[in-house]
Amino acid sequence: MLNIILFGAPGCGKGTQAARLAQHYDLYHISTGEVIRSEIARGTELGKSMEGYISRGELAPDSIVVEMVRDFMRSHNDKGAIFDGFPRTTAQAEIFDAMLKEMNSEVSVMVYMDVPEEELVRRILLRGKDSGRKDDSSEEVIRNRIEVYREQTAVVAEYYAQQDKYSDIDGLGTMDEVFERLTAVIDSKR
């Protein structure tokens, strides 16, 4: 079963490319960020507990995020998935690997989309004009999200590199150019 982790800083294009890859490879697309934002919009208990973290550009607690993914995987175990925004910490990665192992599966590849910081900020500010997301409209919050990513999330790349499951691509270019780079890497790891 093909399980892909699409990795990169906020604004690198993970969500856009994950949707395309999910269709191309017939995978589920699991975006923890979208799930959390949906819970916030619906005013659920989970959403209320997550709102403060998101508004400050902080990562959600491991325990909550892992449970969200575990619940999804339990009810969607008939084919592989592309994970967009998960795992974000080494602790999440370790729990995730154990969870997949219980399901007789594993991570196939983690692909990092490399985009320079100034381009990330530019993209997110542009997205914020259309999306109305508060966390996309403040440069200070955006730069904090990127910093949190670098401090807490980038270490996950090393975790998967040690398993020979890590690749990176240049995340600049047209959507089609980036998609071609992604599929080339994924196909080489299958």
N, CA, C and O atoms as a DFTB+ gen file, in Angstrom:
760 C
 N C O
     1  1       0.849      -1.176       0.000
     2  2       0.000       0.000       0.000
     3  2       0.894       1.239       0.000
     4  3       1.821       1.336       0.804
     5  1       0.622       2.169      -0.884
     6  2       1.418       3.385      -1.008
     7  2       0.971       4.413       0.024
     8  3      -0.189       4.824       0.043
     9  1       1.909       4.825       0.886
    10  2       1.653       5.871       1.878
    11  2       2.732       6.935       1.724
    12  3       3.918       6.668       1.915
    13  1       2.302       8.140       1.376
    14  2       3.219       9.237       1.071
    15  2       3.052      10.332       2.111
    16  3       1.932      10.703       2.462
    17  1       4.171      10.842       2.598
    18  2       4.141      12.032       3.441
    19  2       4.655      13.176       2.590
    20  3       5.787      13.138       2.108
    21  1       3.829      14.193       2.405
    22  2       4.236      15.393       1.682
    23  2       4.592      16.433       2.720
    24  3       3.792      16.758       3.597
    25  1       5.800      16.950       2.610
    26  2       6.407      17.702       3.682
    27  2       6.941      19.029       3.179
    28  3       7.439      19.116       2.057
    29  1       6.842      20.045       3.988
    30  2       7.404      21.343       3.647
    31  2       6.790      22.415       4.523
    32  3       5.792      22.189       5.207
    33  1       7.404      23.582       4.490
    34  2       6.940      24.701       5.304
    35  2       5.559      25.166       4.849
    36  3       5.142      24.881       3.727
    37  1       4.851      25.882       5.724
    38  2       3.565      26.455       5.312
    39  2       3.751      27.297       4.051
    40  3       4.690      28.086       3.948
    41  1       2.840      27.115       3.094
    42  2       2.888      27.902       1.866
    43  2       3.688      27.281       0.738
    44  3       3.802      27.877      -0.333
    45  1       4.253      26.082       0.955
    46  2       5.080      25.473      -0.092
    47  2       4.245      24.828      -1.198
    48  3       4.784      24.484      -2.250
    49  1       2.941      24.658      -0.978
    50  2       2.075      24.057      -1.991
    51  2       1.675      22.628      -1.688
    52  3       1.199      21.919      -2.574
    53  1       1.862      22.192      -0.444
    54  2       1.535      20.811      -0.069
    55  2       0.089      20.451      -0.377
    56  3      -0.186      19.419      -0.988
    57  1      -0.833      21.306       0.049
    58  2      -2.254      20.986      -0.131
    59  2      -2.641      20.844      -1.592
    60  3      -3.358      19.916      -1.964
    61  1      -2.167      21.761      -2.414
    62  2      -2.457      21.724      -3.848
    63  2      -1.909      20.455      -4.476
    64  3      -2.614      19.750      -5.199
    65  1      -0.643      20.171      -4.193
    66  2      -0.014      19.001      -4.801
    67  2      -0.551      17.695      -4.203
    68  3      -0.674      16.698      -4.915
    69  1      -0.867      17.690      -2.920
    70  2      -1.401      16.473      -2.292
    71  2      -2.716      16.065      -2.949
    72  3      -2.951      14.879      -3.184
    73  1      -3.568      17.034      -3.243
    74  2      -4.847      16.732      -3.892
    75  2      -4.615      16.108      -5.272
    76  3      -5.289      15.150      -5.651
    77  1      -3.668      16.654      -6.006
    78  2      -3.353      16.116      -7.342
    79  2      -2.761      14.706      -7.233
    80  3      -3.127      13.811      -7.995
    81  1      -1.848      14.522      -6.285
    82  2      -1.222      13.215      -6.115
    83  2      -2.236      12.163      -5.664
    84  3      -2.184      11.017      -6.111
    85  1      -3.150      12.550      -4.785
    86  2      -4.179      11.620      -4.322
    87  2      -5.016      11.115      -5.492
    88  3      -5.340       9.929      -5.559
    89  1      -5.361      11.997      -6.400
    90  2      -6.133      11.599      -7.580
    91  2      -5.274      10.732      -8.516
    92  3      -5.736       9.707      -9.016
    93  1      -4.052      11.143      -8.741
    94  2      -3.144      10.437      -9.653
    95  2      -2.877       9.000      -9.204
    96  3      -2.869       8.085     -10.028
    97  1      -2.661       8.798      -7.916
    98  2      -2.326       7.472      -7.377
    99  2      -3.511       6.764      -6.710
   100  3      -3.344       5.676      -6.159
   101  1      -4.698       7.366      -6.753
   102  2      -5.896       6.823      -6.101
   103  2      -5.657       6.569      -4.612
   104  3      -5.774       5.446      -4.121
   105  1      -5.319       7.654      -3.916
   106  2      -5.040       7.605      -2.483
   107  2      -6.017       8.495      -1.730
   108  3      -6.589       9.427      -2.296
   109  1      -6.199       8.199      -0.451
   110  2      -6.887       9.150       0.411
   111  2      -5.955      10.335       0.645
   112  3      -4.735      10.177       0.688
   113  1      -6.537      11.518       0.794
   114  2      -5.756      12.718       1.107
   115  2      -6.121      13.125       2.520
   116  3      -7.263      13.490       2.795
   117  1      -5.150      13.061       3.411
   118  2      -5.390      13.403       4.805
   119  2      -4.620      14.674       5.128
   120  3      -3.390      14.676       5.179
   121  1      -5.362      15.756       5.347
   122  2      -4.770      17.032       5.728
   123  2      -5.197      17.353       7.149
   124  3      -6.350      17.711       7.392
   125  1      -4.272      17.225       8.084
   126  2      -4.625      17.490       9.475
   127  2      -5.034      18.950       9.657
   128  3      -5.916      19.252      10.461
   129  1      -4.401      19.850       8.919
   130  2      -4.767      21.267       9.011
   131  2      -6.207      21.509       8.603
   132  3      -6.919      22.264       9.265
   133  1      -6.648      20.873       7.516
   134  2      -8.031      21.026       7.062
   135  2      -9.013      20.446       8.085
   136  3     -10.062      21.034       8.346
   137  1      -8.672      19.309       8.652
   138  2      -9.542      18.699       9.665
   139  2      -9.685      19.641      10.862
   140  3     -10.786      19.866      11.363
   141  1      -8.566      20.179      11.303
   142  2      -8.597      21.083      12.459
   143  2      -9.410      22.334      12.146
   144  3     -10.242      22.750      12.953
   145  1      -9.174      22.943      10.972
   146  2      -9.939      24.147      10.600
   147  2     -11.430      23.854      10.486
   148  3     -12.255      24.696      10.841
   149  1     -11.781      22.672       9.998
   150  2     -13.187      22.274       9.902
   151  2     -13.803      22.153      11.297
   152  3     -14.934      22.582      11.525
   153  1     -13.048      21.566      12.223
   154  2     -13.540      21.417      13.600
   155  2     -13.742      22.795      14.250
   156  3     -14.713      23.008      14.976
   157  1     -12.824      23.717      13.984
   158  2     -12.949      25.078      14.522
   159  2     -14.197      25.740      13.954
   160  3     -14.978      26.340      14.693
   161  1     -14.384      25.631      12.641
   162  2     -15.541      26.255      11.978
   163  2     -16.860      25.690      12.502
   164  3     -17.849      26.414      12.620
   165  1     -16.869      24.393      12.816
   166  2     -18.091      23.764      13.324
   167  2     -18.293      23.997      14.807
   168  3     -19.348      23.664      15.347
   169  1     -17.292      24.568      15.480
   170  2     -17.427      24.873      16.902
   171  2     -17.408      23.664      17.799
   172  3     -17.967      23.707      18.896
   173  1     -16.777      22.574      17.365
   174  2     -16.723      21.361      18.185
   175  2     -15.766      21.558      19.355
   176  3     -15.007      22.526      19.397
   177  1     -15.813      20.626      20.303
   178  2     -14.889      20.685      21.447
   179  2     -13.441      20.640      20.970
   180  3     -12.593      21.388      21.456
   181  1     -13.170      19.753      20.010
   182  2     -11.820      19.673      19.453
   183  2     -11.437      21.015      18.834
   184  3     -10.335      21.520      19.048
   185  1     -12.356      21.577      18.070
   186  2     -12.101      22.868      17.425
   187  2     -11.815      23.965      18.429
   188  3     -10.901      24.766      18.238
   189  1     -12.592      24.003      19.498
   190  2     -12.379      25.026      20.529
   191  2     -11.016      24.865      21.188
   192  3     -10.339      25.852      21.478
   193  1     -10.616      23.618      21.424
   194  2      -9.323      23.393      22.069
   195  2      -8.158      23.734      21.137
   196  3      -7.068      24.065      21.604
   197  1      -8.382      23.655      19.839
   198  2      -7.315      23.893      18.867
   199  2      -7.202      25.354      18.436
   200  3      -6.143      25.778      17.974
   201  1      -8.255      26.113      18.577
   202  2      -8.310      27.476      18.035
   203  2      -7.163      28.369      18.501
   204  3      -6.588      29.107      17.701
   205  1      -6.832      28.308      19.773
   206  2      -5.757      29.144      20.304
   207  2      -4.412      28.811      19.687
   208  3      -3.636      29.707      19.353
   209  1      -4.137      27.526      19.536
   210  2      -2.861      27.120      18.929
   211  2      -2.747      27.660      17.502
   212  3      -1.724      28.224      17.116
   213  1      -3.801      27.477      16.742
   214  2      -3.793      27.863      15.327
   215  2      -3.652      29.371      15.183
   216  3      -2.873      29.841      14.353
   217  1      -4.391      30.136      15.978
   218  2      -4.347      31.598      15.850
   219  2      -2.969      32.166      16.177
   220  3      -2.611      33.249      15.713
   221  1      -2.192      31.426      16.984
   222  2      -0.837      31.876      17.335
   223  2       0.229      31.285      16.417
   224  3       1.414      31.590      16.558
   225  1      -0.200      30.427      15.465
   226  2       0.746      29.798      14.551
   227  2       1.534      28.671      15.192
   228  3       2.622      28.332      14.727
   229  1       0.994      28.085      16.261
   230  2       1.680      27.007      16.972
   231  2       1.180      25.652      16.491
   232  3       0.105      25.546      15.902
   233  1       1.968      24.628      16.748
   234  2       1.565      23.270      16.413
   235  2       0.543      22.756      17.418
   236  3       0.593      23.082      18.604
   237  1      -0.382      21.948      16.918
   238  2      -1.354      21.296      17.790
   239  2      -0.647      20.226      18.615
   240  3       0.344      19.657      18.158
   241  1      -1.136      19.942      19.821
   242  2      -0.524      18.901      20.646
   243  2      -0.527      17.534      19.944
   244  3      -1.497      17.161      19.284
   245  1       0.576      16.804      20.103
   246  2       0.729      15.492      19.454
   247  2      -0.460      14.580      19.719
   248  3      -0.979      13.948      18.799
   249  1      -0.889      14.511      20.971
   250  2      -1.938      13.556      21.339
   251  2      -3.219      13.770      20.541
   252  3      -3.851      12.803      20.116
   253  1      -3.606      15.016      20.335
   254  2      -4.837      15.319      19.599
   255  2      -4.678      14.978      18.128
   256  3      -5.560      14.355      17.536
   257  1      -3.564      15.378      17.532
   258  2      -3.344      15.150      16.103
   259  2      -3.252      13.653      15.806
   260  3      -3.842      13.176      14.836
   261  1      -2.526      12.924      16.621
   262  2      -2.375      11.488      16.399
   263  2      -3.731      10.788      16.493
   264  3      -4.022       9.902      15.689
   265  1      -4.552      11.166      17.449
   266  2      -5.877      10.545      17.568
   267  2      -6.743      10.838      16.338
   268  3      -7.486       9.968      15.884
   269  1      -6.651      12.059      15.797
   270  2      -7.409      12.397      14.586
   271  2      -6.997      11.474      13.437
   272  3      -7.853      10.936      12.735
   273  1      -5.703      11.293      13.248
   274  2      -5.203      10.448      12.164
   275  2      -5.575       8.988      12.416
   276  3      -5.983       8.283      11.493
   277  1      -5.434       8.535      13.661
   278  2      -5.785       7.146      13.997
   279  2      -7.258       6.874      13.676
   280  3      -7.583       5.841      13.091
   281  1      -8.145       7.792      14.053
   282  2      -9.575       7.624      13.766
   283  2      -9.822       7.521      12.266
   284  3     -10.599       6.682      11.810
   285  1      -9.150       8.387      11.501
   286  2      -9.328       8.358      10.050
   287  2      -8.838       7.030       9.477
   288  3      -9.528       6.402       8.675
   289  1      -7.655       6.611       9.889
   290  2      -7.056       5.388       9.336
   291  2      -7.885       4.143       9.659
   292  3      -7.957       3.217       8.852
   293  1      -8.500       4.122      10.819
   294  2      -9.318       2.964      11.194
   295  2     -10.484       2.772      10.229
   296  3     -10.860       1.643       9.913
   297  1     -11.048       3.878       9.768
   298  2     -12.217       3.778       8.895
   299  2     -11.874       3.913       7.408
   300  3     -12.769       3.838       6.566
   301  1     -10.618       4.108       7.078
   302  2     -10.192       4.259       5.677
   303  2      -8.936       3.427       5.430
   304  3      -7.893       3.964       5.056
   305  1      -9.039       2.126       5.639
   306  2      -7.849       1.284       5.540
   307  2      -7.836       0.390       4.296
   308  3      -7.097      -0.593       4.238
   309  1      -8.661       0.742       3.301
   310  2      -8.747      -0.082       2.100
   311  2      -7.752       0.313       1.006
   312  3      -7.574      -0.421       0.034
   313  1      -7.101       1.477       1.164
   314  2      -6.074       1.887       0.200
   315  2      -5.120       2.855       0.889
   316  3      -5.368       3.289       2.015
   317  1      -4.038       3.187       0.212
   318  2      -3.031       4.060       0.791
   319  2      -3.500       5.497       0.903
   320  3      -4.626       5.839       0.542
   321  1      -2.597       6.333       1.419
   322  2      -2.968       7.728       1.658
   323  2      -1.765       8.643       1.443
   324  3      -0.607       8.227       1.498
   325  1      -2.097       9.901       1.198
   326  2      -1.077      10.941       1.183
   327  2      -1.351      11.819       2.398
   328  3      -2.467      12.298       2.599
   329  1      -0.329      12.016       3.187
   330  2      -0.454      12.763       4.432
   331  2       0.149      14.145       4.236
   332  3       1.333      14.294       3.937
   333  1      -0.689      15.135       4.412
   334  2      -0.339      16.535       4.185
   335  2      -0.352      17.227       5.549
   336  3      -1.412      17.473       6.125
   337  1       0.847      17.536       6.054
   338  2       0.920      18.192       7.358
   339  2       1.004      17.244       8.528
   340  3       0.775      17.647       9.669
   341  1       1.326      15.998       8.270
   342  2       1.450      14.995       9.323
   343  2       2.433      13.935       8.869
   344  3       2.400      13.557       7.698
   345  1       3.302      13.439       9.725
   346  2       3.549      13.854      11.101
   347  2       4.400      15.127      11.160
   348  3       5.194      15.396      10.258
   349  1       4.226      15.894      12.220
   350  2       4.942      17.159      12.372
   351  2       6.019      17.141      13.449
   352  3       6.785      18.096      13.579
   353  1       6.079      16.089      14.201
   354  2       7.126      15.956      15.230
   355  2       7.652      14.524      15.170
   356  3       7.004      13.628      14.631
   357  1       8.836      14.333      15.733
   358  2       9.398      12.981      15.770
   359  2       8.497      12.053      16.579
   360  3       8.330      10.887      16.220
   361  1       7.920      12.551      17.655
   362  2       7.004      11.729      18.459
   363  2       5.818      11.271      17.608
   364  3       5.430      10.104      17.663
   365  1       5.243      12.181      16.824
   366  2       4.137      11.801      15.940
   367  2       4.599      10.764      14.921
   368  3       3.871       9.812      14.638
   369  1       5.794      10.935      14.370
   370  2       6.321      10.001      13.364
   371  2       6.489       8.600      13.954
   372  3       6.142       7.605      13.318
   373  1       7.017       8.534      15.160
   374  2       7.220       7.228      15.802
   375  2       5.887       6.529      16.066
   376  3       5.748       5.331      15.821
   377  1       4.914       7.284      16.566
   378  2       3.583       6.714      16.823
   379  2       2.915       6.310      15.506
   380  3       2.278       5.260      15.416
   381  1       3.070       7.153      14.497
   382  2       2.497       6.892      13.178
   383  2       3.069       5.604      12.586
   384  3       2.316       4.768      12.088
   385  1       4.386       5.437      12.634
   386  2       5.007       4.226      12.101
   387  2       4.480       2.986      12.817
   388  3       4.190       1.975      12.177
   389  1       4.356       3.060      14.136
   390  2       3.830       1.925      14.904
   391  2       2.382       1.638      14.511
   392  3       1.988       0.479      14.391
   393  1       1.597       2.688      14.311
   394  2       0.202       2.538      13.918
   395  2       0.112       1.848      12.550
   396  3      -0.683       0.925      12.371
   397  1       0.929       2.297      11.587
   398  2       0.921       1.675      10.263
   399  2       1.370       0.221      10.334
   400  3       0.822      -0.639       9.644
   401  1       2.368      -0.050      11.168
   402  2       2.865      -1.423      11.315
   403  2       1.756      -2.349      11.810
   404  3       1.638      -3.486      11.354
   405  1       0.937      -1.848      12.753
   406  2      -0.204      -2.625      13.261
   407  2      -1.174      -2.956      12.129
   408  3      -1.883      -3.961      12.179
   409  1      -1.195      -2.089      11.100
   410  2      -2.092      -2.274       9.960
   411  2      -1.375      -2.976       8.801
   412  3      -1.867      -2.986       7.673
   413  1      -0.208      -3.560       9.090
   414  2       0.613      -4.226       8.072
   415  2       0.956      -3.307       6.912
   416  3       0.897      -3.697       5.746
   417  1       1.311      -2.097       7.254
   418  2       1.670      -1.108       6.243
   419  2       2.865      -0.305       6.747
   420  3       3.363      -0.549       7.846
   421  1       3.325       0.657       5.939
   422  2       4.431       1.519       6.326
   423  2       4.449       2.758       5.446
   424  3       3.756       2.819       4.430
   425  1       5.241       3.738       5.839
   426  2       5.466       4.922       5.017
   427  2       6.310       4.493       3.820
   428  3       7.344       3.845       3.985
   429  1       5.870       4.853       2.625
   430  2       6.615       4.518       1.410
   431  2       7.702       5.541       1.144
   432  3       8.840       5.189       0.836
   433  1       7.339       6.819       1.267
   434  2       8.276       7.898       0.978
   435  2       7.801       9.181       1.645
   436  3       6.603       9.434       1.775
   437  1       8.770       9.978       2.061
   438  2       8.494      11.340       2.520
   439  2       9.179      12.267       1.524
   440  3      10.377      12.140       1.270
   441  1       8.416      13.198       0.963
   442  2       8.985      14.137       0.002
   443  2       8.865      15.556       0.559
   444  3       7.780      16.024       0.904
   445  1      10.011      16.217       0.633
   446  2      10.091      17.596       1.123
   447  2      10.065      18.552      -0.062
   448  3      10.863      18.423      -0.991
   449  1       9.141      19.515      -0.024
   450  2       9.035      20.546      -1.057
   451  2       9.779      21.789      -0.560
   452  3       9.323      22.474       0.356
   453  1      10.912      22.065      -1.168
   454  2      11.791      23.152      -0.744
   455  2      11.423      24.454      -1.446
   456  3      11.482      24.545      -2.672
   457  1      11.044      25.461      -0.661
   458  2      10.684      26.783      -1.174
   459  2      11.327      27.825      -0.253
   460  3      11.217      27.711       0.968
   461  1      12.006      28.853      -0.823
   462  2      12.629      29.892       0.008
   463  2      11.608      30.645       0.877
   464  3      10.453      30.814       0.487
   465  1      12.057      31.095       2.065
   466  2      11.153      31.729       3.034
   467  2      10.403      32.927       2.467
   468  3       9.197      33.047       2.682
   469  1      11.073      33.804       1.758
   470  2      10.381      34.990       1.243
   471  2       9.259      34.613       0.285
   472  3       8.222      35.275       0.252
   473  1       9.458      33.560      -0.487
   474  2       8.409      33.085      -1.391
   475  2       7.260      32.471      -0.596
   476  3       6.096      32.630      -0.963
   477  1       7.579      31.775       0.481
   478  2       6.535      31.212       1.345
   479  2       5.648      32.326       1.899
   480  3       4.421      32.230       1.848
   481  1       6.270      33.382       2.428
   482  2       5.521      34.504       3.002
   483  2       4.652      35.145       1.926
   484  3       3.482      35.441       2.168
   485  1       5.216      35.362       0.741
   486  2       4.471      35.978      -0.358
   487  2       3.244      35.132      -0.718
   488  3       2.142      35.660      -0.867
   489  1       3.440      33.834      -0.855
   490  2       2.337      32.934      -1.222
   491  2       1.240      32.934      -0.166
   492  3       0.055      32.988      -0.497
   493  1       1.634      32.874       1.112
   494  2       0.628      32.793       2.183
   495  2      -0.161      34.102       2.278
   496  3      -1.378      34.081       2.464
   497  1       0.525      35.233       2.151
   498  2      -0.186      36.518       2.181
   499  2      -1.179      36.608       1.028
   500  3      -2.292      37.103       1.206
   501  1      -0.786      36.132      -0.158
   502  2      -1.708      36.112      -1.303
   503  2      -2.896      35.193      -1.022
   504  3      -4.044      35.551      -1.286
   505  1      -2.615      34.026      -0.494
   506  2      -3.669      33.067      -0.164
   507  2      -4.622      33.667       0.865
   508  3      -5.834      33.461       0.789
   509  1      -4.074      34.413       1.829
   510  2      -4.888      35.022       2.881
   511  2      -5.905      36.010       2.355
   512  3      -6.979      36.166       2.936
   513  1      -5.581      36.681       1.261
   514  2      -6.521      37.636       0.663
   515  2      -7.761      36.922       0.148
   516  3      -8.860      37.476       0.187
   517  1      -7.592      35.693      -0.335
   518  2      -8.715      34.930      -0.871
   519  2      -9.403      34.058       0.172
   520  3     -10.626      33.922       0.177
   521  1      -8.591      33.466       1.060
   522  2      -9.138      32.467       1.982
   523  2      -9.868      33.076       3.172
   524  3     -10.792      32.475       3.720
   525  1      -9.446      34.274       3.565
   526  2     -10.018      34.875       4.758
   527  2      -9.504      34.264       6.046
   528  3      -9.953      34.637       7.130
   529  1      -8.565      33.325       5.946
   530  2      -7.999      32.697       7.146
   531  2      -7.163      33.718       7.896
   532  3      -6.269      34.345       7.326
   533  1      -7.462      33.881       9.186
   534  2      -6.732      34.850      10.010
   535  2      -5.244      34.520      10.064
   536  3      -4.407      35.423      10.062
   537  1      -4.909      33.222      10.113
   538  2      -3.498      32.836      10.227
   539  2      -2.726      33.030       8.914
   540  3      -1.512      32.831       8.873
   541  1      -3.429      33.417       7.845
   542  2      -2.783      33.695       6.560
   543  2      -2.677      35.186       6.266
   544  3      -2.154      35.562       5.217
   545  1      -3.151      36.031       7.146
   546  2      -3.190      37.464       6.827
   547  2      -2.203      38.311       7.628
   548  3      -2.058      39.504       7.362
   549  1      -1.533      37.718       8.590
   550  2      -0.566      38.448       9.409
   551  2       0.845      37.951       9.116
   552  3       1.149      36.775       9.318
   553  1       1.709      38.853       8.636
   554  2       3.081      38.440       8.337
   555  2       3.791      37.927       9.580
   556  3       4.595      36.998       9.499
   557  1       3.500      38.525      10.726
   558  2       4.128      38.084      11.972
   559  2       3.744      36.641      12.303
   560  3       4.598      35.833      12.667
   561  1       2.451      36.324      12.173
   562  2       1.983      34.961      12.451
   563  2       2.568      33.990      11.419
   564  3       2.953      32.872      11.762
   565  1       2.632      34.419      10.169
   566  2       3.188      33.565       9.107
   567  2       4.647      33.229       9.410
   568  3       5.051      32.068       9.346
   569  1       5.438      34.261       9.742
   570  2       6.856      34.016      10.027
   571  2       7.018      33.140      11.270
   572  3       7.948      32.337      11.349
   573  1       6.114      33.293      12.240
   574  2       6.146      32.421      13.421
   575  2       5.849      30.982      13.026
   576  3       6.500      30.062      13.522
   577  1       4.881      30.769      12.144
   578  2       4.552      29.418      11.682
   579  2       5.755      28.778      10.991
   580  3       6.049      27.600      11.194
   581  1       6.442      29.574      10.173
   582  2       7.619      29.055       9.473
   583  2       8.720      28.711      10.477
   584  3       9.388      27.686      10.342
   585  1       8.907      29.569      11.483
   586  2       9.928      29.325      12.510
   587  2       9.590      28.075      13.331
   588  3      10.465      27.255      13.609
   589  1       8.319      27.935      13.713
   590  2       7.886      26.745      14.454
   591  2       8.131      25.499      13.596
   592  3       8.598      24.473      14.091
   593  1       7.811      25.607      12.316
   594  2       8.065      24.490      11.395
   595  2       9.546      24.105      11.441
   596  3       9.892      22.934      11.598
   597  1      10.406      25.107      11.302
   598  2      11.853      24.827      11.266
   599  2      12.344      24.209      12.575
   600  3      13.150      23.279      12.562
   601  1      11.858      24.726      13.701
   602  2      12.329      24.252      15.005
   603  2      11.792      22.870      15.368
   604  3      12.526      22.030      15.888
   605  1      10.510      22.639      15.090
   606  2       9.857      21.434      15.597
   607  2       9.594      20.365      14.542
   608  3       9.563      19.175      14.859
   609  1       9.407      20.776      13.305
   610  2       8.960      19.839      12.288
   611  2      10.071      19.339      11.393
   612  3      10.044      18.184      10.969
   613  1      11.038      20.173      11.098
   614  2      12.089      19.777      10.160
   615  2      12.855      18.534      10.628
   616  3      13.420      17.813       9.805
   617  1      12.878      18.278      11.942
   618  2      13.582      17.102      12.463
   619  2      12.948      15.790      11.991
   620  3      13.598      14.745      12.004
   621  1      11.686      15.846      11.577
   622  2      11.020      14.644      11.077
   623  2      11.687      14.168       9.788
   624  3      11.719      12.969       9.513
   625  1      12.219      15.102       9.000
   626  2      12.926      14.722       7.772
   627  2      14.110      13.814       8.102
   628  3      14.334      12.818       7.414
   629  1      14.856      14.144       9.129
   630  2      15.998      13.325       9.534
   631  2      15.539      11.937       9.980
   632  3      16.201      10.937       9.700
   633  1      14.415      11.884      10.666
   634  2      13.863      10.600      11.127
   635  2      13.625       9.671       9.938
   636  3      14.006       8.501       9.983
   637  1      12.996      10.184       8.870
   638  2      12.720       9.349       7.703
   639  2      13.944       9.172       6.811
   640  3      14.040       8.175       6.096
   641  1      14.877      10.114       6.839
   642  2      16.135       9.950       6.104
   643  2      16.902       8.747       6.654
   644  3      17.523       8.005       5.894
   645  1      16.860       8.556       7.969
   646  2      17.542       7.410       8.592
   647  2      16.933       6.084       8.145
   648  3      17.580       5.041       8.236
   649  1      15.691       6.121       7.663
   650  2      15.024       4.912       7.158
   651  2      15.131       4.817       5.635
   652  3      14.538       3.924       5.029
   653  1      15.878       5.723       5.017
   654  2      16.030       5.793       3.561
   655  2      14.683       6.000       2.848
   656  3      14.430       5.436       1.784
   657  1      13.833       6.824       3.470
   658  2      12.520       7.108       2.892
   659  2      12.339       8.583       2.558
   660  3      11.238       9.018       2.220
   661  1      13.421       9.349       2.654
   662  2      13.345      10.806       2.484
   663  2      13.897      11.225       1.122
   664  3      14.940      10.745       0.679
   665  1      13.164      12.139       0.469
   666  2      13.629      12.781      -0.766
   667  2      13.199      14.236      -0.703
   668  3      12.263      14.585       0.015
   669  1      13.889      15.086      -1.461
   670  2      13.427      16.465      -1.551
   671  2      13.386      16.895      -3.011
   672  3      14.081      16.352      -3.870
   673  1      12.542      17.891      -3.255
   674  2      12.411      18.446      -4.600
   675  2      12.384      19.967      -4.493
   676  3      12.096      20.522      -3.432
   677  1      12.684      20.625      -5.594
   678  2      12.554      22.068      -5.699
   679  2      11.064      22.384      -5.828
   680  3      10.413      21.940      -6.773
   681  1      10.527      23.147      -4.881
   682  2       9.108      23.465      -4.872
   683  2       8.746      24.710      -5.662
   684  3       7.593      25.140      -5.644
   685  1       9.726      25.302      -6.362
   686  2       9.466      26.466      -7.208
   687  2       9.153      26.001      -8.623
   688  3       9.624      24.953      -9.064
   689  1       8.356      26.789      -9.325
   690  2       7.985      26.464     -10.698
   691  2       6.480      26.404     -10.825
   692  3       5.751      26.721      -9.886
   693  1       6.020      25.996     -11.994
   694  2       4.576      25.878     -12.207
   695  2       4.053      24.675     -11.425
   696  3       4.825      23.818     -10.996
   697  1       2.737      24.624     -11.245
   698  2       2.148      23.484     -10.539
   699  2       2.484      22.186     -11.268
   700  3       2.751      21.169     -10.629
   701  1       2.474      22.214     -12.604
   702  2       2.781      21.006     -13.367
   703  2       4.242      20.593     -13.221
   704  3       4.541      19.403     -13.117
   705  1       5.151      21.562     -13.213
   706  2       6.576      21.236     -13.041
   707  2       6.828      20.589     -11.682
   708  3       7.552      19.598     -11.586
   709  1       6.232      21.149     -10.639
   710  2       6.407      20.594      -9.292
   711  2       5.771      19.206      -9.223
   712  3       6.347      18.292      -8.631
   713  1       4.598      19.040      -9.819
   714  2       3.913      17.739      -9.842
   715  2       4.779      16.681     -10.524
   716  3       4.884      15.555     -10.038
   717  1       5.396      17.043     -11.646
   718  2       6.270      16.096     -12.355
   719  2       7.453      15.680     -11.491
   720  3       7.843      14.513     -11.487
   721  1       8.030      16.643     -10.753
   722  2       9.145      16.303      -9.856
   723  2       8.685      15.347      -8.756
   724  3       9.377      14.387      -8.417
   725  1       7.506      15.630      -8.208
   726  2       6.974      14.782      -7.140
   727  2       6.714      13.360      -7.631
   728  3       7.116      12.397      -6.977
   729  1       6.047      13.220      -8.772
   730  2       5.733      11.873      -9.270
   731  2       7.005      11.108      -9.630
   732  3       7.060       9.891      -9.452
   733  1       8.018      11.794     -10.127
   734  2       9.287      11.119     -10.449
   735  2       9.904      10.519      -9.187
   736  3      10.374       9.381      -9.204
   737  1       9.902      11.281      -8.098
   738  2      10.458      10.781      -6.836
   739  2       9.614       9.631      -6.296
   740  3      10.153       8.594      -5.911
   741  1       8.309       9.808      -6.267
   742  2       7.420       8.778      -5.723
   743  2       7.541       7.485      -6.531
   744  3       7.636       6.399      -5.960
   745  1       7.538       7.606      -7.861
   746  2       7.644       6.410      -8.705
   747  2       8.966       5.682      -8.485
   748  3       9.023       4.458      -8.597
   749  1      10.025       6.420      -8.175
   750  2      11.335       5.785      -7.953
   751  2      11.389       5.033      -6.620
   752  3      12.256       4.181      -6.428
   753  1      10.467       5.342      -5.696
   754  2      10.452       4.709      -4.368
   755  2       9.428       3.578      -4.254
   756  3       9.329       2.934      -3.209
   757  1       8.681       3.338      -5.303
   758  2       7.622       2.321      -5.240
   759  2       8.164       0.921      -5.355
   760  3       7.399      -0.043      -5.319
